[in-house]
Amino acid sequence: MAYNYIVTAHKPSAVTTSLTANFTSPDDLNLLVAKNSQLEIYIVTPEGLQLFKDVSIYGRINVMKTFRPTESKTDLLFILTEKFHACVLEWTGSHKDGVIFTRFQGNVQDKTGRLAEAGMLGDIDPQCRIIGLHIYDCLFKIISIEDGLKGEPQAFTIRMEDLSVSVVDVQFLYHCERPTMAVLFQDTHGRHAKTYVIDVADKELHPGPWSQENLESEASLIVSIPDPFGGALIVGQESILYFRDSYVLPQTFPVIKEARIVCYNRISVDRYILGDEIGQLFMVLLTTSPAVGITDIKVQLLGVTSFPQSISYLDNGVVYVGSRVGDSQLIKLLPEDTASSRIEVLETYPNIGPIVDLAVVDVERQGQGQVVTCSGVLKDGSLRVIRNGIGIQEHVSIDLPGMKGVWPLRINDEVFDNNMVISFVGQTRILRLSGDEVEEVQFAGFISDRETLYSGNVSHDQLLQITDHSVRLISADGVSLLSEWRHPQSRNINVCSCNGVQVIIAIGRELFSLEVGAAGCLEQVASTELDCEIACIDACPLQSGRRSSESLNSGKASFCAVGLWTDISTRVLSLPDLSEVCRSSLGGEIIPRSALIIELDGSPYLILGLGDGTVTYFGLDAQSGTLHDRKQLTIGTQPVLLRKFSTRTGSSVFACTDRPTVIYASNKKVLFSNVNLKQVTFMCPLNAESYRDSLAFANNTCLIVGTIDDIQKLHIRTVPLRQSPKRIAYQESSQTLGLIASRLLSDPMAPSISSHGDGPSTSENSLQSGEESEVHSLLILDQHTFDTLASFQFPAAEWA
């Protein structure tokens, strides 16, 4: 019997809606982003947006609003899903350890009614008395929340008096004695606006303070104006009208002519941002006076972004633009006296949707294909190359065959790594990093005719070099040898580990614990002999495993882990006395070649790399040192070397083997992601002045310095097209991709990739610029570079 295994490889990335709120704490400014069935909660920090929590919602989010009852210190979140399920969510508990609590939930579906053409619309009365939903034509679902959600909220349906209208937008008005909503609707005579007062007791609609017939035919949005002015703006394709009671202020703006506004957000009571369907952002400025209120309206073009689905103003001129058909963006609004565009893109959040077609391409012919998708629309159209793994952006490559190990050093520099120690069989070389220049140097304190097993900066501003013969403590300038430790019988060192304070040395079955002291002191504090030879060792300190404030300040580890040859086992030893705490048999006949104690996503682990490409990992009790929950995964075919490095999200592990892998944790689960490097024998973090927050990778032939992409299960590369991709096909024999794409001739912001192809267009379209004419093209792309090799533009009457 055949089984299908279905799993979500990539979470939703198209933004449905977004908003700002004080959700997790009264002092937190949160950005809440709805992506299909995912709710992402961000915290606005001085360093930028920080993802705080990712929540799965059992349904596609259609409406999301926030409100704050009088008794609540934080905002509550109302959500309506595509299947008519409504709920109110609240963050309870402390900022760090809190959880999302459902205040109430229910189904708002009616047994009869025709679904509204404009989709689900919803808003909440500014005084938190009712929630209004428009789901079916001519019907309004009202949910009473005036009692503060203490009991089961009452819900009822109100019918409009005219059953032939189609509602376009609904908004509640500020400063009203009873809940009052403004409705923009269309009938056979055009578009109109009316206000209605909702009588909750009688469950009826009464005429509101104002109404306006025969609005602009493309009027699309109502913008409710808060106190002290009140009223509302009706936004059309050429004009903006302000209404309050009997006062009407009409304004026409050439700058928004033919711009269909689809979303907005309030910056302040007199400033609003509008976004249209082609990505233009506008600033609406309201001129006010104490006597009259709003006296004038001005509109300014800010610039162009991705096609906006939602706009959320954060703080200090920073705006989040969520997109359904393009990449979402974090932008900053620049002062008026800047260049033509007042928009600076601070960060881009990739979106692979909407995917209309895809092709699977095995570029390296190793059985691991990558998916090329047709994503986006018009100027946001692109090809997305998606493959399993994490990308490494290479900065520099140096030919150095035969490397055994690489370590960074800071010599006479407190901030940046300015030297690299490179170990070979029987020798050691030191490279100085000076800007983009690399030169070999020598320091008197370092031995160059021995293979180095470890080197680095240690406590008390000193340097350490461990060779196969001795442990050398060196002065900060690298010139003087301060202290040296050797085995009493001058036996060679097999493996070692150093955490900056403690040095653990393994020689055969013997294990030695040394500590680095001030003034060139290198002291042996303990030794023991195990019953088998030691194959690997690690003594990385854990923050959660500190036994005292003294060990926390000194950076000492409480435990060390060793892997043994003969009995194929691992043991956890207590430091500094090296007494055994726990042991576990690994089974099989493959010895452990690397060990690493690390804390991933707040949980301690012991990870072992075996000689056949297998990774075995245990949960580690940070207080007792015991092991639990053993798991195993094969990532390659050659021995695995485990190296620790740090990212913005915390610590991770780089597994060096023939199929390099990054090991990390998310939601207390250990995850593995491939890296786009073919083979890595050694890795070390490198923070040089010219290569900040980088990693150095060594293989059999060269040394590579690069940066790692954000850690994720999939690596996504974007190939901008700036037109709408429709269909794609792959031809392996010619190593090319065939792509059908379309563009609008009237769109000046979307230059076509087909116009840059080597192959000339075989048909010219004589349509004048400005006409809404869609032109289709066939493009032939190289499978490696995605350059256009040839292009053919179809005649105006032909669609591909």
HELIX and SHEET records of a PDB file:
HELIX    1   1 PRO A  254  ILE A  256  5                                   3    
HELIX    2   2 LEU A  378  ASP A  380  5                                   3    
HELIX    3   3 SER A  549  SER A  554  1                                   6    
HELIX    4   4 ILE A  753  HIS A  756  5                                   4    
SHEET    1   A 4 THR A  17  ALA A  21  0                                        
SHEET    2   A 4 ASN A  30  LYS A  35 -1                                        
SHEET    3   A 4 GLN A  38  THR A  45 -1                                        
SHEET    4   A 4 GLY A  48  SER A  56 -1                                        
SHEET    1   B 4 ILE A  61  PHE A  67  0                                        
SHEET    2   B 4 LEU A  76  THR A  81 -1                                        
SHEET    3   B 4 HIS A  85  THR A  92 -1                                        
SHEET    4   B 4 VAL A  99  ASN A 107 -1                                        
SHEET    1   C 4 LEU A 121  ILE A 124  0                                        
SHEET    2   C 4 ILE A 130  HIS A 134 -1                                        
SHEET    3   C 4 LEU A 139  SER A 144 -1                                        
SHEET    4   C 4 ALA A 155  ARG A 159 -1                                        
SHEET    1   D 4 SER A 166  PHE A 172  0                                        
SHEET    2   D 4 THR A 180  ASP A 187 -1                                        
SHEET    3   D 4 GLY A 190  ASP A 199 -1                                        
SHEET    4   D 4 GLU A 204  LEU A 215 -1                                        
SHEET    1   E 4 LEU A 221  SER A 224  0                                        
SHEET    2   E 4 ALA A 232  VAL A 235 -1                                        
SHEET    3   E 4 SER A 239  ARG A 244 -1                                        
SHEET    4   E 4 TYR A 247  THR A 252 -1                                        
SHEET    1   F 4 ILE A 261  SER A 268  0                                        
SHEET    2   F 4 ARG A 271  ASP A 276 -1                                        
SHEET    3   F 4 GLN A 280  SER A 289 -1                                        
SHEET    4   F 4 GLY A 293  VAL A 304 -1                                        
SHEET    1   G 4 SER A 310  ASP A 315  0                                        
SHEET    2   G 4 VAL A 318  GLY A 322 -1                                        
SHEET    3   G 4 SER A 328  LEU A 333 -1                                        
SHEET    4   G 4 ILE A 343  TYR A 349 -1                                        
SHEET    1   H 4 ILE A 355  VAL A 361  0                                        
SHEET    2   H 4 GLN A 370  SER A 375 -1                                        
SHEET    3   H 4 SER A 382  ASN A 388 -1                                        
SHEET    4   H 4 LEU A 714  PRO A 720 -1                                        
SHEET    1   I 4 ILE A 392  ASP A 399  0                                        
SHEET    2   I 4 CYS A 702  ILE A 708 -1                                        
SHEET    3   I 4 SER A 694  ALA A 698 -1                                        
SHEET    4   I 4 PHE A 682  LEU A 686 -1                                        
SHEET    1   J 4 GLY A 405  LEU A 409  0                                        
SHEET    2   J 4 ASN A 419  PHE A 424 -1                                        
SHEET    3   J 4 GLN A 427  SER A 434 -1                                        
SHEET    4   J 4 GLU A 437  VAL A 441 -1                                        
SHEET    1   K 4 THR A 452  VAL A 458  0                                        
SHEET    2   K 4 GLN A 462  THR A 467 -1                                        
SHEET    3   K 4 VAL A 471  ILE A 474 -1                                        
SHEET    4   K 4 LEU A 481  TRP A 485 -1                                        
SHEET    1   L 4 VAL A 495  CYS A 498  0                                        
SHEET    2   L 4 GLN A 502  ILE A 507 -1                                        
SHEET    3   L 4 GLU A 510  VAL A 516 -1                                        
SHEET    4   L 4 LEU A 522  GLU A 529 -1                                        
SHEET    1   M 4 ILE A 534  ASP A 538  0                                        
SHEET    2   M 4 PHE A 559  LEU A 564 -1                                        
SHEET    3   M 4 SER A 569  SER A 574 -1                                        
SHEET    4   M 4 GLU A 580  SER A 585 -1                                        
SHEET    1   N 4 PRO A 592  LEU A 600  0                                        
SHEET    2   N 4 SER A 603  LEU A 610 -1                                        
SHEET    3   N 4 THR A 614  LEU A 620 -1                                        
SHEET    4   N 4 LEU A 627  THR A 634 -1                                        
SHEET    1   O 4 LEU A 641  THR A 647  0                                        
SHEET    2   O 4 GLY A 650  CYS A 656 -1                                        
SHEET    3   O 4 THR A 661  SER A 666 -1                                        
SHEET    4   O 4 LYS A 669  ASN A 674 -1                                        
SHEET    1   P 4 SER A 724  GLN A 731  0                                        
SHEET    2   P 4 THR A 736  LEU A 744 -1                                        
SHEET    3   P 4 GLU A 774  ASP A 782 -1                                        
SHEET    4   P 4 THR A 788  GLN A 793 -1                                        
END                                                                             
